[in-house]
Each structure stands twice: as C-alpha cells, then as structure tokens.
Amino acid sequence: MLIHVGLILSALAFQVWWSALAATLIFIPLFCMAVKAGRSVYETSRAAEKHTRRAQFFQEVLTGRENVEERALFSYTKELNRRWYERYKTAYGIHFKAESLRIMKMKSGSLVTVLISAMVVGTLLVPLRAGTVSIGMFIGLATAVFGLVQDMSWELAYIVSELSRYREYMQDFTAFSRLSEAPGALELPAEQIQKPSCIEFKGVSFAYPGTDRLILNQMSFRLEEGKQYAFVGANGAGKTTITKLLTGLYDTYSGEILIDGKNLRDFSPAERKAMFSVVYQDFARYEIPMKDCIGIGNVRGASVKEIWQAVHLVELDSMVDQLPEGLDTALGRTRTDGVDLSGGQWQRIAIARTLVSHAPIHILDEPTAALDPVAESAVYEMYQKISEGKSTIYITHRLGAARLADEILVIADGKVCECGSHESLMEKEGLYAGMYKSQKAWYE
C-alpha cells in the first residue's frame, strides 16, 4: 500500500507539485481518527472484561466436569444460563457500541477525505486547461486519487487503529512487566542444605497485607530436630500462617524466626526452598504422567528409583501395577488416555512429592481435610511411620490426628497458649482438653 501511495503522490507532484502536497492532507484526519478509535476500542475492551470474566465463570460452572453432581442435584442450569447470557450480552453490547462508533468515525473521516480529494482533482484542472496535462492523464490521476481515498479510508485507517490499540496494550503490559519480583523467586532449591537442629519463633507478630488484625501476636515457641509436632486450634487461629512465614511466602513480620540461631531472613530463597517440603490443604492435582507428578517434588531431578521408593512408602504399589502404562500413565481426564484417581490416591501422590524432595523438614498443612476420618487416620498413621525420626509439622483441626505427634502446640489469640503431649494436655483440663472432648462427643 505504501508503494501504491508513493507512486500516486509522485505522479501528482510531477504534474502539479502543490497538488501532491494537498493530497497528503488526506492522511491527517484519518490518522488522528484512527489513533483515537484504536485507543477507544482498547479502553472499551478493558471495561467489558469484568463482564466477560463473569460470563466465563458461569460457563465453567455450567460445563465443568467437577460440577456435574451439583448441577444435577440443585437444577441451577436454567438460572445460571440466564446469568451467563446477561453477562455475555452486556460484554457484547459494550464491544458492539465501540466498534459502531469506530466505523462511524471512519465514515465521517471518509467524507472529509473525499472533499480534500475533490480539491486535489480540482487543482489538476489548471494544467488540463493549459494543455500541459492530457485528458487521459487527468482521468487516470483523478481515478487514482479517489482510489487512494478508498484505500486509506478503510485499510490504512484500520491498520493505524489496530496499531494504536496494540500500543495501549503494550503500555499496560510494560507496566505489568516492571512489577517487582520477589528476590530469588525463580531460584531452584539449594543442592545441599544442613539439617536444622532447632527452629525458634521469638515474639513474632504478623498481619496480612491490607489488614490491621494481628494473626500472630508475640508468638514464641521452639521446635527440636527429629520430633513430630502438631499445631492445633480454631479456624483462623494462625496455624497455616506459621508455615507461610517459615517457607518465606511472607516476610513482613516483626520479631525473630531463628533456625539454629540464624535469622530466617539471612537464608537465601534457594536455601529455604531446600529446607521445607509442604503438602497444603489445597494441594495441586497435576494431570501429567504419574512419574512426573511425583518427580516435580525434586525439580533438580528425582531418579526413577527414588520415585518408586516414594510410591512404596505411600503404599501405592498395587495401584501403579494396575495402571495401563505404570508410572508413565497420564493422570486425570485432560488426556483421553488419562486415568482419574480417588481423593485419597491424589493425597498420597502429593505426599510422595514431599518424599522425593530430600527436604529435612516436612509440613502437612491439613491436606486430609477433604477425606473421611478413617481415610485421614490412615494417611496420618502412614506418614508418622514414614517420618519417624524426622522433623515434621502437622497442621490440623482434627485432634485425633494430633495424638500421633510427639508434642502438640495449641494456638489461640495469636499465641501458643498450651504445649505438651496429648496425655499431659488432657491432664491440664485446658483449651486442648475441651476441644478434644467436644470433637470426641460427636463420635459417641
């Protein structure tokens, strides 16, 4: 197109130089309108995004596999379909209005350029009357000028509009890419880490960003190497927060967290990653081959032998033997040849990931919350055997599992209010004893 425009302007300049200059005026209104239209379309797409995302959420609920049972039970399909349509219609309406305005602006710009084109053609009448331009040349140049207007009114204007839209996008993308990254976020765990003999919280206080409520308030406790500890307490007491501080997910706390007397902040991210292995309540279910699903617990590379050892420890040998391709079998339903697992099997695979990590400290943060009491008890008893002699932290609100720990720490009001074995805490008749009896009553 640029070559085409250049040839036409050159031909005009050869005949009447100032007619070519006048022809360039065609670019100005179209360019300005196209830039403004592109910016408007991008801003509109951002305004419609919240409705689009909501519509996508409703679509996922209506079509997602994990919602099949509740869709059938509650019969909410018709209502959610109505809400999906409303959101979709709103988002579509916003986009349609923006595109309509862009087309109207382009058309109004075309009218201006047609007038300018007529003026340019009019300038050729002077040399035509003087005989310096033939009638054939005049018709050819006039046709070329009006053709140029047609091309620029739509094709060139559209290109400039799209470039303007992408420019707005790149500005936002650049601002996003400049967001600060947590130091060491992409570092791999250290290859070697010394096994800690002691972890100590000294007067640690913490509130989540954007809030003033202290989740931990002058909390102090001490954990020794080779013991199994259970943190118990009501929901929101701060049990999971302790693990987040230990693993470095949050650093905005006051007080001291010491590992063998060394401040936790003095450890590199790579050292912290190598020190702790965690199974969270909402652990991930990676729908990839089972070998990789377990092996990613050690991103530096877990051997097949180590993976088989982990499989054996979590008692999944028989399940693997029944899989069509053994450890190479894809898990989940993402692939047509994938095999879905039960909740307990996914749970054991998550635990197997911690075993191949070689981390000296293992943390189980209520990973069995979705299991029934019998299955949960089996998982904790299994893990107790696996972790015998290793430093282990259990986070749980089911006190039956806490009995397996060497020491129980009861969290309340942001502090450790009680500490001891199950037997000693029951003798104290304190908060733990009350919680335990309350839970026990449900099974009597």
N, C-alpha and C positions, 0 to 999 in steps of 0.2 A: 504493500500500500504506500509506503514512504517513497519508493521509487516512482510509483504512478503519480503521486502528488508532486514530486520534484520535477518530473517531465512536463506536467501541465504548467506549473509555475514558470519553468524555463521558457516554454513556448510563448506564454503571455509576455514575459519580460523581453523576449526577442522582438515582439511586435510593438508593445506599449509598456515600457518598463514600469510605469507607475500603476498599471492595471494589476501587475503581479503583486505589487505592494498592497494594493487594496484587497486582493484575493486572500492575502494572509490574515486579514481581519476576520475571515470566516473561523479561524482557529480559536480566537479569543473567547467569544461567548460559549462556544461548545466546550472548550477546555474547562472553563470555570464551572459551568453547569455540571459537567461530568464528574469533576472532583467533588463538588458538593453532594451530588447524588450518591457517589460511592461512600462518602462518609456517613450520609444519612442511612443508607442500607445497612452498614455495619452497626451503627448505633441501634437501629431497629432490631437487628438480629440479637443483640445483647438484651434488649427489652423483652423480646419474645422467649428468651432462653429459659426463664423460670417456668413459663407455661409448658415449654417443650419437655423440660426435665420431669415435671409433674406428670405429663402425659406418658412419658416413658416409664415412670414408676408404676402407673396404673396398668400399662401394657404388660410389664413384667409380672405383676400380681395376677393378671388375667391369663397369662400364658406360661408362667414359670412352673417347672416341674415340682418345686418344693411346696407349692401352694395347692396342689391337686386336691388333697383331702379336705382342706378348709373351704375351698371353692364348692365342693360337692355338699359339705355339711351345712354351711351357712347360706348358700344360694345367693351370694352377693354379686354374681356376674353381671346382672342387668344394671344394678346401681353403679358399680364401678365402670361399666362400659359407658354409662351416661356421663360420668365424671371425666372419663378419658376423652370422650367426644367433645365435651365443653372445653377442656384444656387445649385439645388439638385444634378446635375451631378458633379459639382465641389466638393461639400462636399463628395459625394460618392467616387469620384476618389481619394481624399486625404486619406480617410479611407481604400480604397482598396489597395492603394500603401503601406500603413503602415502595413496592415495585410499580404500582399505578402512578404514584407521584413522580417516580423517576422517568417513566415513559412520557408523562405529561410535560415534564421539564425538557426532555429531549425534543418533543414535538414543538414546544414553544421556541426552543433554540433553533429548530429547523426553519421556522418562519423567519427568524432574524437572518439566518444564513442565506435563505432564498432571496431576501431583499438585497443583501450585500452582493450576492451573485448577480442579480439583475443589474446592479450598479456597475459591477465589473464588466459584464457583457456590454453595458451601455458605453463604457469607455472605448470599446472596440469599434463603435460606430464612427468615431472621428477618423481613424485611418481607413475605414471602409469607404467613407465618402471621399476621402482624399485619394483613394485608389491604391494606397500602399498595401492594403490587405484585400485579397480576393474574396468573393462571396463564399467560395468553398472553404477557404481558411477560416472565415468568420463563423460559418455554421459549425465547422469542426471544433473551433475553440469554445463556442457557446455550449455545444453539446458536452464537451469535456468538462467545462466549469460546472454545469448543472449535475453532471455525473459525479464530479468531485464532491459537490454538496451532499448528494445522496449517500455516498460512502462515508463521509465524515459525520453526517448526522446520526448514523447508526453504528457502523463498525468501529470507527475511531473513537466515537463517544463511549461506546460500550467498553472498549479496551481501557480507556483512561479511567472510566468509572470503576472497573474491576481493580485496576492498579491502585486507585485511591482507597478502595475497600481493603485490599491486602496491606496497604501501608498502615491503616488504622489497626489492623490485626497484628502486624509486626511490632507496632509500638507497644501494644499490650503484652505481646509475647516477650519482647525485650525487657519490659519492666518485670515480668514474671521470672525470667531467667536470671535477673540480677538479685532476686531474693537471696538472702544469706543462707548458706548451707551449714548445717551443724558440722563443726570440725570433726574430721575422721569418720563421717557418716558412711563413706564408701570403703573404708579400710576393711581388709579381711581380718579375722581373728588372728592374734599372735600365734606363731607356730609352737611356742613353748611358754608356759606360764607356771610360776611356782605355786604349789598348793597352799592356800591360806590356812593358817592355824587359828585365826581369830578374826571375827567381824564384830565391830562395835559401833553402835549409834550413841552419840553423846549430845543430848539436848537438841535433837533435830526437830525443827518446825518446818511445815510446808503447807502452802495453799496453792491450789491450781490457778494457772494464769486467768486473770479476769474476775477472780473472786477474792473475797477477804476472809472467808471461813477457813480456819486452820484445820486441815485434815489430820496432820501430826502436830502435836503441841508439846515441845520439850521432851520428846520421846528418847528414852535411853534403854539399851539392852546390850547383851553380849552373847555371841554365838561361838561355840568352840568347834574345832575340826573333828570330823568323824561322827558327829551326832546328828540325829534327826529331830527337827523342830517343827512344831505346828503352830501357826498363828491363827487364832480363832477370834470371833467377835461378830457383832451385828453387821448387816449390810451397810456400807458407807463408813465403817469404822476406821478404814485406812490400811487394811491388810494388803490389798493389791498395790497401794501407793508405795509401800515399803519395797516391794520388788521393783517397781519402776525407778525408784531412786537408786537402788543397788545396781541395776543394769544400765544406769546413765540416761534413761529416757527423759528425766527431768533433772535440772541442775540448779534450780532456783530455790534451794532450801537454806536454812540457817542451821548453825550447829555443825557438828562434825560426824562424818561417816569414815571410820578407820578400818583398814584391812592390814593386819599385822602392824598396827601403829602408824601406817602410812595413809595420808588423806586420800579418799577415793578420787578426788579431783586431780590428784597428781598421777593417776594411772592414765595411760593413753586409751582412746576408744578401742583400739585393737586388743589391748590387754584386758579391758572389761568384757569385751565380747568373748574372749577365750576363757574367762573365769567363770561365767554363768551360762547355764543352759536352762531354758524355761519352757514349760508346757502351759499355755494360757487356757482359760475357760473357753474362749472362742478360737481355739487353735484352727489353723488352716487345713483344709482338705485339698491337697494338690492332686488334680486329676491328670496325673502323668504316670509313667511306668513305676511300679512299686519300688524298684531298685533306686530310682531317682528320688522318689517321695521320701524315702528314709535317708538316702545319701546326702541330701541337701543339709542335713544336720551338721555336716562337716564339709563346708564349701571348698576346703583345700583338697578334698578327695578322700572319700571313705572307700576302702577296698571291699571287694565282694565278700571276703572272709569276715570283715567287721560287720557288714550288713547282715550276713547270715547269723552271726553271733547275737546281734541285736534282735533279730527275728526270733531266735531261740529263747532269749531271755524274756521277751514279752509273750511267749507261748503262742506264736502264730505259725509254727512249723507246718501243722496239718493244713491250715488254710492255704499257705503258699503251695503246698503239694497238690492241692485241688485246682489251683488256677491254671488256665489253659497254657500259659507261657511262663509259669513260675514267677520269678522276680521281674521278668520283663513284661508282665501283663499290665496293660494300662488300667488305671483305677478310675472310677466314676463313669458318667454317661456322656461326657463330652465327645468321646470317640465311639463309633458304632461297635467296636470290638472291646470296649471298656467293661469292667466288672465293678458294680457298685458294692459297697460294704455296709455292714451294720454300724451303728454308732459306737459300739464297744470295740469293733475292729479298727475303725478310724482312730479311736482313742489310743489303742495300743501302738499303732503306727506312729502317732505323734510322740509317744513315749520312746519308741525306738529311735527317733531322730535325736533325742537328747543323749542316748547311749553312745551314738557314734561320734558325738561332738568332742569327747575327751575332756569336757569342762569339769573342773574339780568340785563345783557346787551346782547341785540340781535344785530347781524350783518347780513345784507343781502348784499352779495358781487356779484352784477349783476347776481342773479340767474335766472332772467327772460330774459336774452339776446337772448335765442332761441325762445321766444314767440312773437306772433304778438302784435302790440301796444295795441289793445283792451284787449287781454288777460293779457298783462303786467299791464295795468292800473287797471284791476280788481284785480289782485294779490296784487298790492301795496295799493290800497284802502282798501282791506280786511285786510292787515297786519297793516295798520295805525289804524284801529279800534281795532284790537287785542292788539296792543302795546300802546294804549292810556295811558299816564301817566307813561310809562316805558322808560328806556333808550334804544334808538335804533339808529343804524348807517346804513344808506343806502349807498352803493357804486353803482353809476350808471353813464352812459354816455348819458342816455336819460333824458333830462331836464324836460320833462313833469312830470315824477315821482318825481323829486326833489322838485316840488312845494308843495308836501304834507308834507315836513319836516318843523319843526319849524325854523331851521337855515340851511343855505347852505354854505359849505366851498368849495371854488374854488381852485383847486391845479394846479400849473404851475411852471415849473423850480424848482421843489423840495420844494416849499414853499406854504403856504396858502396866495394867492395873494388877495383874496376877501372873505368877510364873511358877512352874513346877511340873512334876509328873501328874498323870491322871489321878493316881491314888492320893497324892498329897493335896491336890486342889479339891478333891471331893471331901477330904477331911476338914478343909478350911470352911466349908459351907458358904463360900463366897459367890461371886458372879458366875464363875465357871460351873460350879455345882448346880446353881439354879438353872442355867442354860441347859445343862446335861439332863437334869431331871425333867425339864419341860419337854425336851425332844423325846426322851425315853417314854414319857406318858402317852405319846402318840402310838406307840407300838405295844402298849399294854391293854 
